Amino acid sequence: MIASERFERAAVLGVAVAEETRRLLRRHLDGTGGEGAGGERASTVVVDVPYPDAAVVTALLDVAAECFGERGDSIEEIRQAALETLLQLAGFDAESQLNRGELGGR
């Protein structure tokens, strides 16, 4: 296998991991869509992912952190940095399914 094929396969795998992470987060999003009490957009969205999906997300974040060379003072900071990078890779933006109104019955 030539180097370009390996890089292409690695890129496809990376996007698949990012999409799976986004799918799991979207599945457990509570439907508030990141809005505060007054309807304003929150800068932080907390998603409670129960076991066993939490174990999958943790493993994905640990692998991503190692792959991306993320650094931080704690394992949670490292995982948060990896999550941000994964969501960027998965296209987490205004067009993202995580931001759409159909979540949580909205």
C-alpha positions, 0 to 999 in steps of 0.5 A: 500500500502506498503512502497516499492510500494510507493517508486517505484511509486514515482520513476516512477513519478520522472522519468516521470517528468524529461522526460517531462521536457526534452521533453519540452526543446528539443521541444524548443531547437533552433538547435544550440545544445549548440555550440558557434560561432566558433563551440566549445561546450558551457558550458551553453545552453539557451532554450527559452520556450514560454508560455504555455510550460514555465508555465509547465516547471516553475511548474515542476521546482518548484515542483522538487526544493521542492522535492529535497530540493534545495536552492539558493539566488534567485528563478532562482538559485533554479530552475536552481539547480532543472533543473540540478538534473532533467536532471541528473535523465532523463539521460542527458548525451552524449547519451541524445536526447537533444544532438543528431544531429537530433534536429532543422533539423541538 
